[in-house]
């Protein structure tokens, strides 16, 4: 497994938007993102400038159908 960088929710949302997801709903401190013809809805916890927990981030990447390498590349773009 590749090492995940420390990422805030804001950075993760930007990366998922580059992958084709869009924020469709914000409820409290969570943003829900969908992508046309994609099976899962991503729920990204948004808690200010705190970094996402590694397990949560890895789960979101997996649900988005991405690999860690692809996600890191989207962060750098």
C-alpha positions as CSV (number, residue, x, y, z in Angstrom):
1,X,0.0,0.0,0.0
2,X,1.1,3.5,-0.7
3,X,1.4,6.1,1.9
4,X,-1.4,8.6,2.1
5,X,-0.6,12.3,2.5
6,X,-2.2,14.3,5.3
7,X,-5.2,16.0,3.5
8,X,-7.9,18.4,4.7
9,X,-11.5,17.9,3.6
10,X,-11.2,21.0,1.4
11,X,-8.2,19.5,-0.5
12,X,-10.0,16.1,-0.8
13,X,-13.1,17.7,-2.2
14,X,-11.1,19.6,-4.8
15,X,-9.4,16.3,-5.8
16,X,-12.7,14.4,-6.1
17,X,-14.1,17.3,-8.1
18,X,-11.2,16.9,-10.6
19,X,-12.2,13.2,-10.8
20,X,-15.8,14.2,-11.9
21,X,-17.6,14.3,-8.6
22,X,-19.7,17.3,-7.5
23,X,-21.0,18.4,-4.2
24,X,-24.8,18.0,-4.3
25,X,-25.7,18.5,-0.6
26,X,-24.2,19.9,2.5
27,X,-25.7,18.9,5.8
28,X,-24.1,20.1,8.9
29,X,-20.4,19.3,8.8
30,X,-20.6,16.7,5.9
31,X,-20.5,17.3,2.2
32,X,-22.2,14.7,-0.1
33,X,-20.7,14.2,-3.5
34,X,-22.0,12.2,-6.5
35,X,-20.9,11.4,-10.0
36,X,-23.2,10.5,-12.9
37,X,-23.4,6.7,-13.4
38,X,-21.4,6.0,-10.3
39,X,-22.6,3.5,-7.7
40,X,-21.6,5.3,-4.5
41,X,-22.3,8.7,-3.0
42,X,-19.2,10.1,-1.1
43,X,-19.8,11.7,2.3
44,X,-16.8,13.8,3.2
45,X,-16.6,15.0,6.8
46,X,-15.8,18.7,6.8
47,X,-14.3,19.9,10.1
48,X,-12.5,23.1,9.4
49,X,-8.8,22.8,8.8
50,X,-8.4,19.4,10.5
51,X,-6.9,16.6,8.4
52,X,-9.1,13.6,7.5
53,X,-8.3,10.4,9.3
54,X,-6.3,8.0,7.2
55,X,-8.9,5.2,7.3
56,X,-11.7,7.6,6.3
57,X,-9.7,9.0,3.4
58,X,-8.7,5.5,2.2
59,X,-12.4,4.5,2.3
60,X,-13.4,7.5,0.3
61,X,-10.8,6.9,-2.3
62,X,-11.9,3.3,-2.6
63,X,-15.5,4.3,-2.9
64,X,-14.6,6.8,-5.6
65,X,-13.1,4.0,-7.6
66,X,-9.6,5.5,-7.5
67,X,-6.2,4.2,-6.4
68,X,-4.1,6.1,-3.9
69,X,-1.7,7.0,-6.7
70,X,-4.5,8.5,-8.8
71,X,-5.8,10.4,-5.9
72,X,-2.3,11.8,-5.1
73,X,-1.9,12.8,-8.7
74,X,-5.2,14.7,-8.5
75,X,-4.0,16.5,-5.4
76,X,-0.9,17.7,-7.3
77,X,-2.8,19.0,-10.4
